[in-house]
């Protein structure tokens, strides 16, 4: 069975070998994740994949980035010189895995974000190390972020860089 990816190409349906879920390697040292769309608290994928698996969730901003609409979820991209440098950046949360959950959470997020390996041509997103700014104290925090892969064609820019306040957003029902 195949399912289309965000680029319209057929991919194998998720299964034990459909996505890379190897244990973290040397470039996968435990870092928090900067989440900016459906993985944010109150959103559907947070409830499905993160609830009960995190030790901390802190509001943050990722400077030098822009947010774009996608098919029910956003894409984050690095801002270029012609984009004004990303101005204020993208709003999200720094999510720290609960003790003992990091490797499993990394595998789940890599699968959800269709990240197979760095630079893989079928990636929907690339997992990259970044420095987010924690809003509570302005500290710069190293984190993983999923950035739109080069072949992705995102939709319209989301003004203000906040998925939760985008125009036309329908509120989600409260989680069960």
C-alpha angles and dihedrals in degrees: 000000000000133000125197118251123218089276093054094251119134114250129181113270111261112276140136094299102025094094135028107261099161120148113272114283129206092288092050099072111159108279130155117258122242104220122188110167137024091354092064118108110279093025126111099251092048089059092045101043112015109033109114093005100084133084096194140010114190129178111248144161129225109214122211094033138106131209123225132189118249136176096303095326135056135251123218119210134182110255117244129214091266091053095066091256093287091291106218094357131219126322121225144117135282105230118198117198118240116250110288093012102088101093093044092045092049090052093047093049093045089053094045092049092044093238108158102168136325109297094359109160092228095054116122088192136018118222108227136176112244141167113242124189114235107224096214095065108000092246117155109235126193109232144155117256131182109231125190110269115242095256094054116107105205125199129239122333114261106232113230093019095253119125091194095059100038117136114269095018111158112215114245121235114254115272116261 
